[in-house]
Amino acid sequence: MSSAIGHLSFVIFKRIDGFAETLNPPVMWNTVPPYLALRSLSLLVSENLILTACLLAAVQIRLFTSAGELQRYEHPIFKAFLISLVFQAVLHLLDIYIFPKTATHGEFFARLGAALLCAATLLSLIFYNLPDFVAGRGILLTALLLGSIFLTLWHTLLRAYIGTRTPRIRILVVGTGHLARELVREVIRHPELDIKVCGFVDSNPQLLGVSLVNPKVIGLVKDLSALVSQHKASKVIVEMQDRRGCLPTSELLKLKIRGISIDDATTVYERLTGKIAIENLKPSWMIFNSGFEVSGRLLLVKQIVSTFVSLLLLILFSPIMLLVMGLIKLESLSPIFFKQERVGRDGKLFTLWKFRSMRADAERESGPVWAEENDNRVTRLGKFLRRTRLDEIPQLWNVLRGDMSLVGPRPERPFFVNQLAEKIPFYQLRHTVKPGVTGWAQINYHYGNSFQDSVEKLQFDLFYLKHMSVFLDLLIIIETIKTVLVRKGS
């Protein structure tokens, strides 16, 4: 029974995958944010069918019931849903649903094995404390065994399917600049996008045949129409640093009328990576594109939710806060709290609160400097506080005071803001909203301690400003919990 439903699940995934292609093309072509892709929903639905089948099969194996007698088993669908929810939550925590081409089979199966073990342990703990809530002991063990076996087979087949299928989308990239190459690298890293890059097209004859990333420069801009037909491309991405006099406007218009999709590289890069490239970014792109519209109503809802959640978290974390305060005092006679001036909304300065994780004299001689990995100024307890993000808890007080929001760009020190604003275009835009305890950059990028890191984080912050919504804030909070649990980017 379970194998039949497993086969059905894979067929359903392939059908929905094909339907998603026509209704909602690959992530990078969506007009909605990447996390709403229909393809991801098809994967979750198919996987849920497999886990439901495993529980029903476990009931039959354990109780030797017929299909008619299966109705006597109490709440099988609810229990199957609970088991599926736990399995899929743990699989998400350990990034099993991400299919980067750079990951080896060994790395993938190691993460999958760890995820299955964690899920089984968590379900066993739930059963131990609430024995009637999950399933019978024998049924649960059988379901866990079947679920682990079939999930391993399912993800193996899924990776094989994604790795061997013929890409439906064939693209040509007009331009050979840094953004064009980065975009192609992202496509190559993610075979699940179902995209093949046929090659680069440029106006410089000397670049013909040069391999920039993996695809070569296969032709000149003047031959664009012929190249589209020759390589059966369905989309053309334009990235030219100086388009004046170089952009083949008439050719692109003819291709668009023929049904070939024409996209700007900045827009495609945004949809693919969840950040906005500031290289060659024009203010007109931000003005005439959708997004970047922060309503007063949205800001009010954000502040109400942030205040309520922060107050609730401060109450829940109060025992932990008292423990941390005691440990800090035991380790050092320095003040418990670390207070530092940061730049808030509209450039206004405020005092940010954190638990002390560095020595009190950390910058007495050096002045303001970037924090470093394995920074010798961090105390022993401070390393633990930073890894677990417990040092950030006092910032909830800043949220209650109205200085910050739960979600938003992270506040920076005035010393660094002045330097970065002079060198990085659009940097001050991140100060148009309140800074956050966590943000889109924090869940997508590692801890930053350099100028280049600040550039990368700004690109994520601009994406957040463009797509800011209550739903996106909720997603960031969920992903922050995941980041804390698996301790990534600490």
VEXDREN-2710 file (C-alpha; in Angstrom, 1 decimal):
% VEXDREN-2710
k/r/px/py/pz
1/MET/0.0/0.0/0.0
2/SER/2.7/2.5/1.0
3/SER/4.8/1.7/-2.1
4/ALA/1.8/2.3/-4.3
5/ILE/1.1/5.7/-2.7
6/GLY/4.8/6.5/-2.9
7/HIS/4.7/5.9/-6.6
8/LEU/1.6/8.0/-6.8
9/SER/3.3/10.8/-4.9
10/PHE/6.2/10.9/-7.4
11/VAL/3.8/10.9/-10.3
12/ILE/1.8/13.7/-8.7
13/PHE/5.0/15.7/-8.1
14/LYS/6.0/15.4/-11.7
15/ARG/2.6/16.4/-12.9
16/ILE/2.4/19.4/-10.5
17/ASP/6.0/20.2/-11.4
18/GLY/5.0/20.4/-15.1
19/PHE/1.8/22.4/-14.2
20/ALA/3.9/24.8/-12.1
21/GLU/6.1/25.3/-15.1
22/THR/3.2/26.6/-17.3
23/LEU/1.3/28.4/-14.6
24/ASN/4.1/29.6/-12.4
25/PRO/7.5/29.3/-14.2
26/PRO/10.8/28.7/-12.3
27/VAL/11.5/30.8/-9.2
28/MET/13.6/33.4/-11.1
29/TRP/10.8/34.1/-13.5
30/ASN/8.1/34.6/-10.9
31/THR/6.5/38.0/-10.2
32/VAL/5.9/36.8/-6.7
33/PRO/8.7/36.3/-4.1
34/PRO/10.7/33.0/-4.4
35/TYR/9.2/31.4/-1.3
36/LEU/5.8/31.3/-2.9
37/ALA/6.8/29.0/-5.8
38/LEU/4.2/26.4/-6.6
39/ARG/6.9/23.8/-7.2
40/SER/7.8/23.8/-3.5
41/LEU/4.2/23.2/-2.6
42/SER/4.1/20.2/-4.9
43/LEU/7.1/18.7/-3.2
44/LEU/5.6/19.1/0.3
45/VAL/2.2/17.7/-0.8
46/SER/3.8/14.6/-2.4
47/GLU/6.0/14.0/0.6
48/ASN/3.0/14.3/2.9
49/LEU/1.3/11.6/1.0
50/ILE/4.3/9.3/1.5
51/LEU/4.4/9.9/5.3
52/THR/0.6/9.4/5.6
53/ALA/0.9/6.1/3.7
54/CYS/3.7/5.0/6.0
55/LEU/1.5/5.5/9.1
56/LEU/-1.5/3.7/7.5
57/ALA/0.8/0.9/6.5
58/ALA/2.2/0.7/10.0
59/VAL/-1.3/0.4/11.5
60/GLN/-2.0/-2.5/9.1
61/ILE/1.3/-4.3/9.8
62/ARG/1.0/-3.8/13.6
63/LEU/-2.7/-4.6/14.1
64/PHE/-3.2/-6.8/11.1
65/THR/-6.3/-4.9/10.3
66/SER/-8.2/-5.0/7.0
67/ALA/-9.0/-1.8/5.1
68/GLY/-12.5/-1.8/6.6
69/GLU/-11.2/-2.1/10.2
70/LEU/-8.7/0.7/9.8
71/GLN/-11.5/3.1/10.6
72/ARG/-11.4/1.9/14.2
73/TYR/-8.0/3.4/14.7
74/GLU/-8.5/6.7/16.3
75/HIS/-7.7/9.9/14.3
76/PRO/-5.3/8.3/11.8
77/ILE/-5.2/11.4/9.5
78/PHE/-4.5/13.7/12.4
79/LYS/-1.6/11.5/13.7
80/ALA/-0.3/11.1/10.2
81/PHE/-0.3/14.9/9.8
82/LEU/1.6/15.3/13.1
83/ILE/4.3/12.8/12.1
84/SER/4.5/14.5/8.7
85/LEU/4.8/18.0/10.3
86/VAL/7.6/16.9/12.6
87/PHE/9.5/15.1/9.8
88/GLN/9.2/18.0/7.3
89/ALA/10.1/20.7/10.0
90/VAL/13.3/18.9/10.8
91/LEU/14.1/18.3/7.1
92/HIS/13.6/22.0/6.5
93/LEU/15.9/22.9/9.5
94/LEU/18.7/20.8/8.0
95/ASP/18.2/22.2/4.4
96/ILE/17.1/18.9/2.8
97/TYR/14.8/20.8/0.5
98/ILE/17.7/22.8/-1.0
99/PHE/19.3/21.3/-4.1
100/PRO/22.6/23.1/-4.8
101/LYS/24.7/21.5/-7.4
102/THR/27.8/22.0/-5.3
103/ALA/26.6/19.6/-2.6
104/THR/28.0/16.1/-2.9
105/HIS/25.9/13.0/-2.5
106/GLY/27.9/12.2/0.7
107/GLU/27.0/15.6/2.2
108/PHE/23.4/15.2/1.3
109/PHE/22.9/11.8/2.7
110/ALA/24.8/12.7/5.9
111/ARG/22.3/15.6/6.4
112/LEU/19.3/13.5/5.5
113/GLY/20.4/10.8/8.0
114/ALA/20.8/13.4/10.7
115/ALA/17.4/14.8/9.9
116/LEU/15.7/11.5/10.0
117/LEU/17.4/10.6/13.3
118/CYS/16.4/14.0/14.9
119/ALA/12.8/13.6/13.7
120/ALA/12.5/10.1/15.1
121/THR/14.0/11.3/18.4
122/LEU/11.6/14.2/18.6
123/LEU/8.5/12.0/17.8
124/SER/9.7/9.5/20.4
125/LEU/9.8/12.3/23.0
126/ILE/6.4/13.5/22.1
127/PHE/5.0/9.9/22.4
128/TYR/6.8/9.5/25.8
129/ASN/5.1/12.6/27.2
130/LEU/1.8/12.3/25.3
131/PRO/1.3/8.5/24.5
132/ASP/-2.2/8.9/23.2
133/PHE/-1.4/11.9/21.1
134/VAL/0.8/10.3/18.4
135/ALA/0.3/6.6/18.0
136/GLY/0.8/3.3/19.7
137/ARG/4.4/2.4/20.6
138/GLY/4.6/-0.4/18.0
139/ILE/2.8/1.6/15.4
140/LEU/5.1/4.6/15.9
141/LEU/8.2/2.5/15.7
142/THR/7.0/0.9/12.5
143/ALA/5.9/4.2/11.0
144/LEU/9.3/5.7/11.8
145/LEU/11.1/2.9/10.1
146/LEU/8.9/3.0/7.0
147/GLY/9.0/6.8/6.9
148/SER/12.8/6.8/7.1
149/ILE/13.2/4.2/4.3
150/PHE/10.7/5.8/2.0
151/LEU/11.8/9.3/2.6
152/THR/15.4/8.2/1.7
153/LEU/14.2/6.6/-1.5
154/TRP/11.9/9.6/-2.2
155/HIS/14.7/12.2/-1.9
156/THR/17.1/10.0/-3.8
157/LEU/14.6/9.7/-6.7
158/LEU/13.9/13.4/-6.5
159/ARG/17.6/14.4/-6.8
160/ALA/18.0/12.0/-9.7
161/TYR/14.9/13.4/-11.4
162/ILE/16.2/17.0/-11.0
163/GLY/19.7/16.1/-12.0
164/THR/18.7/14.2/-15.2
165/ARG/15.7/16.0/-16.6
166/THR/16.1/18.2/-19.7
167/PRO/15.8/21.9/-18.8
168/ARG/12.7/23.5/-20.1
169/ILE/14.0/27.0/-20.0
170/ARG/16.9/28.0/-22.4
171/ILE/18.4/31.4/-21.9
172/LEU/20.9/33.7/-23.6
173/VAL/22.7/36.4/-21.6
174/VAL/23.4/39.7/-23.4
175/GLY/26.4/41.2/-21.7
176/THR/29.5/39.9/-19.9
177/GLY/29.8/42.1/-16.9
178/HIS/30.1/41.0/-13.2
179/LEU/26.4/40.8/-12.7
180/ALA/25.9/38.7/-15.8
181/ARG/28.5/36.2/-14.6
182/GLU/27.2/36.1/-11.0
183/LEU/23.7/35.5/-12.3
184/VAL/24.9/32.5/-14.4
185/ARG/26.8/31.1/-11.5
186/GLU/23.6/31.1/-9.4
187/VAL/21.7/29.3/-12.2
188/ILE/24.4/26.6/-12.4
189/ARG/24.4/26.2/-8.6
190/HIS/20.7/25.5/-8.6
191/PRO/19.7/22.7/-11.1
192/GLU/16.2/22.6/-9.6
193/LEU/15.4/25.9/-11.4
194/ASP/15.2/23.8/-14.6
195/ILE/17.2/26.4/-16.6
196/LYS/20.0/25.9/-19.1
197/VAL/22.3/28.9/-20.0
198/CYS/23.1/28.6/-23.7
199/GLY/25.9/31.2/-23.5
200/PHE/26.8/34.8/-23.4
201/VAL/26.3/37.4/-26.2
202/ASP/28.5/40.5/-26.3
203/SER/29.4/43.4/-28.7
204/ASN/33.2/42.8/-28.4
205/PRO/34.5/40.3/-31.1
206/GLN/37.6/39.6/-29.0
207/LEU/35.5/37.8/-26.4
208/LEU/34.1/35.2/-28.9
209/GLY/34.9/31.7/-27.6
210/VAL/36.1/32.9/-24.2
211/SER/34.7/30.8/-21.3
212/LEU/33.7/33.3/-18.6
213/VAL/32.0/30.9/-16.1
214/ASN/31.1/27.7/-17.8
215/PRO/29.1/28.8/-20.9
216/LYS/31.2/30.6/-23.4
217/VAL/30.6/33.9/-25.3
218/ILE/28.9/32.3/-28.3
219/GLY/28.1/35.3/-30.5
220/LEU/27.8/39.0/-31.1
221/VAL/24.9/41.3/-30.2
222/LYS/24.3/42.0/-33.9
223/ASP/23.5/38.3/-34.5
224/LEU/21.1/38.0/-31.5
225/SER/18.1/36.9/-33.5
226/ALA/20.0/34.2/-35.3
227/LEU/21.5/33.0/-32.0
228/VAL/18.1/32.7/-30.4
229/SER/16.8/30.6/-33.3
230/GLN/20.0/28.5/-33.4
231/HIS/20.0/27.6/-29.7
232/LYS/16.2/27.5/-29.3
233/ALA/16.3/30.0/-26.5
234/SER/13.1/31.0/-24.9
235/LYS/14.4/33.9/-22.8
236/VAL/17.0/36.7/-23.2
237/ILE/18.5/38.4/-20.2
238/VAL/20.1/41.8/-20.8
239/GLU/23.0/43.0/-18.7
240/MET/25.1/45.7/-20.4
241/GLN/27.1/48.2/-18.3
242/ASP/26.6/51.0/-20.8
243/ARG/23.5/50.5/-23.0
244/ARG/23.7/53.8/-24.8
245/GLY/24.3/53.0/-28.5
246/CYS/24.9/49.3/-27.7
247/LEU/21.5/47.9/-26.9
248/PRO/19.9/46.2/-29.9
249/THR/16.5/47.7/-29.2
250/SER/14.9/46.8/-32.5
251/GLU/16.2/43.2/-32.3
252/LEU/14.9/42.8/-28.8
253/LEU/11.5/44.2/-29.8
254/LYS/11.2/41.8/-32.7
255/LEU/12.1/38.9/-30.4
256/LYS/9.5/39.9/-27.8
257/ILE/6.8/40.1/-30.5
258/ARG/7.9/36.5/-31.5
259/GLY/7.2/35.4/-27.9
260/ILE/10.7/35.4/-26.6
261/SER/10.8/36.7/-23.0
262/ILE/13.1/39.7/-22.5
263/ASP/14.3/40.4/-18.9
264/ASP/16.6/42.8/-17.2
265/ALA/19.5/41.2/-15.4
266/THR/18.9/43.2/-12.2
267/THR/15.3/42.0/-12.0
268/VAL/16.2/38.3/-12.7
269/TYR/19.1/38.4/-10.2
270/GLU/16.7/39.7/-7.6
271/ARG/14.2/36.9/-8.1
272/LEU/16.9/34.3/-8.2
273/THR/18.9/35.3/-5.1
274/GLY/16.6/37.3/-2.9
275/LYS/18.8/40.4/-3.1
276/ILE/19.1/43.4/-5.3
277/ALA/22.4/43.9/-7.0
278/ILE/23.6/47.5/-6.6
279/GLU/26.1/47.2/-9.5
280/ASN/24.8/49.5/-12.2
281/LEU/21.6/49.9/-10.3
282/LYS/19.7/53.0/-11.5
283/PRO/17.3/55.0/-9.3
284/SER/14.8/54.7/-12.2
285/TRP/14.7/50.9/-11.7
286/MET/13.6/51.4/-8.1
287/ILE/11.1/54.1/-9.0
288/PHE/9.3/52.4/-11.9
289/ASN/9.5/48.8/-10.6
290/SER/6.8/47.5/-8.3
291/GLY/7.6/47.5/-4.6
292/PHE/9.5/50.0/-2.4
293/GLU/6.1/51.2/-1.2
294/VAL/6.1/51.4/2.6
295/SER/2.6/52.3/3.8
296/GLY/1.9/53.9/7.2
297/ARG/-0.7/51.1/7.8
298/LEU/2.0/48.4/7.4
299/LEU/4.4/50.2/9.7
300/LEU/1.7/50.6/12.3
301/VAL/0.9/46.8/12.1
302/LYS/4.6/46.0/12.3
303/GLN/5.0/48.1/15.4
304/ILE/1.9/46.7/17.2
305/VAL/3.0/43.1/16.4
306/SER/6.6/43.8/17.4
307/THR/5.6/45.4/20.7
308/PHE/3.2/42.5/21.6
309/VAL/5.7/39.8/20.7
310/SER/8.6/41.5/22.4
311/LEU/6.7/41.8/25.6
312/LEU/5.7/38.2/25.5
313/LEU/9.3/37.1/24.7
314/LEU/10.7/39.2/27.6
315/ILE/8.3/37.4/30.0
316/LEU/9.1/34.0/28.6
317/PHE/12.8/34.6/28.6
318/SER/13.0/36.3/32.0
319/PRO/14.3/33.1/33.8
320/ILE/17.0/32.7/31.1
321/MET/17.9/36.4/31.4
322/LEU/18.3/36.2/35.1
323/LEU/20.6/33.2/34.7
324/VAL/22.7/34.9/32.0
325/MET/23.0/38.1/34.2
326/GLY/24.2/35.9/37.1
327/LEU/26.8/34.1/34.9
328/ILE/28.1/37.4/33.4
329/LYS/28.6/38.7/36.9
330/LEU/30.4/35.5/38.0
331/GLU/32.8/35.7/35.1
332/SER/33.6/39.4/35.3
333/LEU/33.0/42.5/37.4
334/SER/32.2/44.4/34.2
335/PRO/28.6/45.8/33.6
336/ILE/26.0/43.1/32.7
337/PHE/24.6/45.1/29.8
338/PHE/26.5/46.5/26.8
339/LYS/25.1/49.8/25.5
340/GLN/26.2/51.3/22.2
341/GLU/25.0/54.1/20.0
342/ARG/23.4/53.0/16.7
343/VAL/21.7/54.7/13.8
344/GLY/17.9/54.2/13.6
345/ARG/15.1/55.3/11.3
346/ASP/15.8/58.6/9.4
347/GLY/19.3/58.6/10.8
348/LYS/18.3/59.2/14.4
349/LEU/20.6/57.9/17.0
350/PHE/19.5/55.5/19.8
351/THR/21.2/53.4/22.5
352/LEU/21.1/49.7/21.7
353/TRP/21.1/47.2/24.6
354/LYS/22.8/43.8/24.6
355/PHE/24.2/41.3/27.1
356/ARG/27.9/41.9/27.4
357/SER/29.9/39.4/25.4
358/MET/33.2/41.3/25.1
359/ARG/35.7/42.7/27.6
360/ALA/34.7/46.2/28.9
361/ASP/37.9/47.7/27.5
362/ALA/37.6/46.0/24.1
363/GLU/38.0/49.1/22.0
364/ARG/39.9/51.4/24.4
365/GLU/43.1/51.4/22.3
366/SER/41.9/50.5/18.8
367/GLY/38.7/52.6/18.6
368/PRO/35.8/51.3/16.6
369/VAL/36.7/48.2/14.6
370/TRP/34.8/45.4/12.9
371/ALA/34.2/42.3/15.0
372/GLU/36.2/39.3/13.7
373/GLU/35.7/35.6/13.7
374/ASN/37.3/34.1/16.8
375/ASP/37.7/37.6/18.2
376/ASN/40.0/37.5/21.2
377/ARG/38.0/40.4/22.8
378/VAL/35.0/38.0/23.3
379/THR/34.8/36.4/26.7
380/ARG/34.3/32.6/27.2
381/LEU/30.7/33.1/28.1
382/GLY/30.3/35.7/25.4
383/LYS/31.2/33.1/22.7
384/PHE/28.3/30.9/24.0
385/LEU/25.9/33.9/24.1
386/ARG/26.8/34.9/20.5
387/ARG/26.4/31.4/19.2
388/THR/23.0/31.0/20.7
389/ARG/22.0/34.7/20.1
390/LEU/21.2/35.1/23.7
391/ASP/23.2/38.3/23.8
392/GLU/20.5/39.8/21.5
393/ILE/17.6/39.4/24.0
394/PRO/17.9/42.8/25.7
395/GLN/17.2/44.4/22.3
396/LEU/13.6/43.5/22.9
397/TRP/13.6/46.4/25.3
398/ASN/14.6/48.6/22.3
399/VAL/11.6/47.3/20.5
400/LEU/9.3/48.2/23.4
401/ARG/10.8/51.7/23.5
402/GLY/10.0/52.2/19.8
403/ASP/13.7/52.4/18.7
404/MET/13.5/49.1/16.8
405/SER/11.2/46.6/15.2
406/LEU/11.4/42.8/15.5
407/VAL/12.3/42.6/11.8
408/GLY/14.2/45.1/9.7
409/PRO/17.8/46.0/8.6
410/ARG/20.3/45.6/11.5
411/PRO/21.3/48.9/13.0
412/GLU/24.9/50.0/12.5
413/ARG/27.2/52.2/14.5
414/PRO/27.5/55.9/13.3
415/PHE/31.2/55.6/12.8
416/PHE/30.7/52.8/10.2
417/VAL/27.6/54.4/8.7
418/ASN/29.4/57.5/7.7
419/GLN/32.2/55.5/6.0
420/LEU/29.8/53.1/4.3
421/ALA/27.4/55.8/3.1
422/GLU/30.3/57.6/1.3
423/LYS/31.4/54.4/-0.6
424/ILE/28.2/52.4/-1.1
425/PRO/25.4/53.8/-3.3
426/PHE/21.9/53.7/-1.8
427/TYR/23.2/52.8/1.7
428/GLN/21.1/55.4/3.4
429/LEU/17.9/53.8/2.1
430/ARG/18.2/51.2/4.8
431/HIS/17.4/53.9/7.3
432/THR/14.0/54.6/5.9
433/VAL/12.5/52.0/8.2
434/LYS/13.2/51.1/11.8
435/PRO/16.1/48.7/12.3
436/GLY/15.3/45.2/13.4
437/VAL/16.4/42.6/15.9
438/THR/16.6/40.2/13.0
439/GLY/16.3/40.8/9.2
440/TRP/16.4/39.3/5.7
441/ALA/20.2/39.8/5.5
442/GLN/20.7/38.0/8.8
443/ILE/19.0/34.8/7.7
444/ASN/20.6/34.8/4.2
445/TYR/24.2/35.9/5.0
446/HIS/26.8/35.1/7.5
447/TYR/28.0/37.5/10.2
448/GLY/29.5/40.5/8.5
449/ASN/32.8/42.1/9.5
450/SER/34.1/43.9/6.4
451/PHE/33.2/46.4/3.7
452/GLN/32.3/43.7/1.2
453/ASP/30.0/42.1/3.8
454/SER/28.3/45.4/4.2
455/VAL/27.7/45.6/0.4
456/GLU/26.2/42.1/0.4
457/LYS/24.0/42.8/3.4
458/LEU/22.7/46.1/1.8
459/GLN/21.6/44.1/-1.3
460/PHE/19.5/41.9/1.0
461/ASP/18.2/44.9/2.9
462/LEU/17.1/46.5/-0.4
463/PHE/15.2/43.4/-1.3
464/TYR/13.5/43.5/2.1
465/LEU/12.5/47.2/1.6
466/LYS/11.1/46.3/-1.8
467/HIS/9.0/43.4/-0.6
468/MET/8.3/44.4/3.0
469/SER/5.1/42.8/4.3
470/VAL/3.7/41.1/7.4
471/PHE/4.1/37.7/5.6
472/LEU/7.7/38.3/4.8
473/ASP/8.3/39.4/8.5
474/LEU/6.7/36.1/9.6
475/LEU/9.0/34.1/7.3
476/ILE/12.1/35.9/8.6
477/ILE/11.1/35.2/12.2
478/ILE/10.6/31.5/11.4
479/GLU/13.9/31.3/9.5
480/THR/15.6/33.1/12.4
481/ILE/14.4/30.4/14.8
482/LYS/15.9/27.9/12.3
483/THR/19.2/29.8/12.2
484/VAL/19.4/29.9/16.0
485/LEU/18.6/26.2/16.3
486/VAL/21.2/25.0/13.8
487/ARG/23.6/27.9/14.8
488/LYS/24.3/29.0/11.2
489/GLY/25.9/32.4/10.7
490/SER/26.5/33.0/14.4
END
